Amino acid sequence: MNILNLNSVSIAFGGEPLLDNIKLQISNGERVCLVGRNGEGKSTLLKLIAGEIKPDSGEIITQKHLKLARLQQDISETYSGSVQEVIELTLPKNGSKHIADRAISNLQLDSKSEFSQLSGGLKRRTLLAATLASMPDILLLDEPTNHLDIESILYIEDMLLRWNGTLIFVSHDREFVRKLSTRILELDRGTIYSHPGNYDKFLNSREKRLTDESKQNALFDSKLSDEEKWIRKGIKARRTRNEGRVRKLQKMRQDQKKRREVTGSSKLQIQDAERSGDLVLEANNLHFEYSHDNVILKDFSLVISRGDRIGLVGANGSGKSTLLRVLLGDLQSQHGKLRHGTNLQVAHFDQLRQQLDLSKTVIENILPQGEYIEIGDQKRHIYGYLNDFLFTPERARTPVSALSGGERSRLLLACLFTRPANLLVLDEPTNDLDSETLDLLEEQLIEYNGTLIVVSHDRSFLDNVITSLLVLDSGGKVIEYVGGYTDWLEKEKSKPIEKSVNRKNSNNVRTHTSHSRKLSYNEKRELNSLPDQIEQAEAEQFQLQQEMSNPDFFKKGGDAISKAKDRLFQLENILSNAYNRWEELSLIDEN
């Protein structure tokens, strides 16, 4: 059953159509991933579906009374107030606090934290919680895993797999796409291609499509060349032939002119600098804190040697970016010693892209004056250099503020690679990058001869480029593991599993109940009865989810569907409250 239809939708922003006569149907319960190169119109398509912008032509039809919610790609800096207040802003006034509380609990957020003071990952989780809290029928997510820690990504993957609505999302996180998508929609030069099945099937299908297209274009061009030779034989020869052939040739010329060629591949190349010393940096008993309750590093020691390839992972807000800044000397630790090796040439990729001047053009960010840029021992024209990063001359003259998130990431890489470096420090470099550019970046990093320190939530990326892992734990503890992300994960699986709770909320509960008292008779009865209540609610929830996952379910009347959704919402609230109460009473019982 189709709940969303796009009929001949087109939109352009002054140049070639970004979306050209798009026809698309989305069925209820689908999990559809939009892929394509940066700037192909993925975010624009989500905005069109959400009704935030209007198409130049065509129409978008949805079922009546459907609710849509969109998580935008970039983190808006316009929000102010606490996490609770930011989430409640997106909700209707009636019952908004209750719904917000549930969303905060599900995403393990601290309701009282000031939104502006949160890390990028915690801001992302807050906005995601706000989007989910509106309980939409169609959920539109634009790069939902950006800035999130791996634990949060795994949690969201599981949550979205259990969610019964329709999901349309943009993501370049390959593992995330593999886990969630039931169909992949590829945007390419204004056209949309549907690829049923998983991500790996899509890769094979896309390669075949592009190969077939290349062969067809070659045959077309060969035939056009033959016709051009014929037309040049002169008027006498043409009169002896079908005059329709002349008209056919004219049409072929027009068709070739209209043809939108595949954009060339990125040509990223990291410049090798002179070798650094054997010792890159040495940290001894470093201590760094923002406050007594926010310790990032405690007695942290580390030796990085030339050629090491180190990954950093940890929960949002654990201090990964802060650790990078301390190691680079941008932040001074309160205790301990930091020593840098000799002949270090550092290139630092900032996840917030603050090195870019949004008011200036692409060219001005790399080369404020002149036309030529020195790349190693070569002198290159700026347009040629930017073409390696898929910026056409027209796009190179565009203000950075008008670029997509992926284009900004490519531009920052272009800026960094203008100078040699023997120490690359990359803070979430994979955010917003299209799959082709990501693959090329991986290849360059694998072949890179210098030292690499990288923060990333992309599990495949970490496995492919690093050889050791630093895991930031609570209380300023940093644990080092040999191997990639998967190696660390296998080690973690072998440990006893503990229930994950929000540290701040957990502390609050313990503080509240730490005074000496015992459970009353009624509280003991309540504690003993809670497991059975939870089991019954979970059983009903599972049965209802199974019923709603059947496509035939949505053939029922609107009242039946509405009652089922309301009951599912009630059960989720019952379970959330029951678990919270169970934890509260258990803590008192332990004292």
Stockholm file with secondary structure:
# STOCKHOLM 1.0

chainA/1-591         MNILNLNSVSIAFGGEPLLDNIKLQISNGERVCLVGRNGEGKSTLLKLIAGEIKPDSGEIITQKHLKLARLQQDISETYSGSVQEVIELTLPKNGSKHIADRAISNLQLDSKSEFSQLSGGLKRRTLLAATLASMPDILLLDEPTNHLDIESILYIEDMLLRWNGTLIFVSHDREFVRKLSTRILELDRGTIYSHPGNYDKFLNSREKRLTDESKQNALFDSKLSDEEKWIRKGIKARRTRNEGRVRKLQKMRQDQKKRREVTGSSKLQIQDAERSGDLVLEANNLHFEYSHDNVILKDFSLVISRGDRIGLVGANGSGKSTLLRVLLGDLQSQHGKLRHGTNLQVAHFDQLRQQLDLSKTVIENILPQGEYIEIGDQKRHIYGYLNDFLFTPERARTPVSALSGGERSRLLLACLFTRPANLLVLDEPTNDLDSETLDLLEEQLIEYNGTLIVVSHDRSFLDNVITSLLVLDSGGKVIEYVGGYTDWLEKEKSKPIEKSVNRKNSNNVRTHTSHSRKLSYNEKRELNSLPDQIEQAEAEQFQLQQEMSNPDFFKKGGDAISKAKDRLFQLENILSNAYNRWEELSLIDEN
#=GR chainA/1-591 SS CEEEEEEEEEECSSSSCSEEEEEEEEETTCEEEEECSTTSSHHHHHHHHHTSSCCSEEEEEECTTCCEEEECSSCCSCCCSBHHHHHHHTSCSTTHHHHHHHHHHHTTCCTTSBGGGSCHHHHHHHHHHHHHHTCCSEEEEESTTTTCCHHHHHHHHHHHHHCCSEEEEECCCHHHHHHHCSEEEEEETTEEEEEESCHHHHHHHHHHHHHHHHHHHHHHHHHHHHHHHHHTTCHHHHHTSCTHHHHHHHHHHHHHHHCCCCCCCCCCCCCBCCCCCSEEEEEEEEEEEEETTEEEEEEEEEEEETTCEEEEEECTTSCHHHHHHHHHTSSCCSEEEEEECSSCCEEEECTTCTTSCTTSBHHHHHCSSSSEEEETTEEEEHHHHHHTTTCCHHHHTSBGGGSCHHHHHHHHHHHHTTSCBSEEEEESTTTTCCHHHHHHHHHHHHHCCSEEEEECCCHHHHHHHCSEEEEECGGGCEEEEESCHHHHHHHHHTSCCCCCCCHHHHHHHHHHHCSSCCCCHHHHHHHHHHHHHHHHHHHHHHHHHHHHHSGGGGGSCHHHHHHHHHHHHHHHHHHHHHHHHHHHHHHHHHC
#=GC SS_cons         CEEEEEEEEEECSSSSCSEEEEEEEEETTCEEEEECSTTSSHHHHHHHHHTSSCCSEEEEEECTTCCEEEECSSCCSCCCSBHHHHHHHTSCSTTHHHHHHHHHHHTTCCTTSBGGGSCHHHHHHHHHHHHHHTCCSEEEEESTTTTCCHHHHHHHHHHHHHCCSEEEEECCCHHHHHHHCSEEEEEETTEEEEEESCHHHHHHHHHHHHHHHHHHHHHHHHHHHHHHHHHTTCHHHHHTSCTHHHHHHHHHHHHHHHCCCCCCCCCCCCCBCCCCCSEEEEEEEEEEEEETTEEEEEEEEEEEETTCEEEEEECTTSCHHHHHHHHHTSSCCSEEEEEECSSCCEEEECTTCTTSCTTSBHHHHHCSSSSEEEETTEEEEHHHHHHTTTCCHHHHTSBGGGSCHHHHHHHHHHHHTTSCBSEEEEESTTTTCCHHHHHHHHHHHHHCCSEEEEECCCHHHHHHHCSEEEEECGGGCEEEEESCHHHHHHHHHTSCCCCCCCHHHHHHHHHHHCSSCCCCHHHHHHHHHHHHHHHHHHHHHHHHHHHHHSGGGGGSCHHHHHHHHHHHHHHHHHHHHHHHHHHHHHHHHHC
//
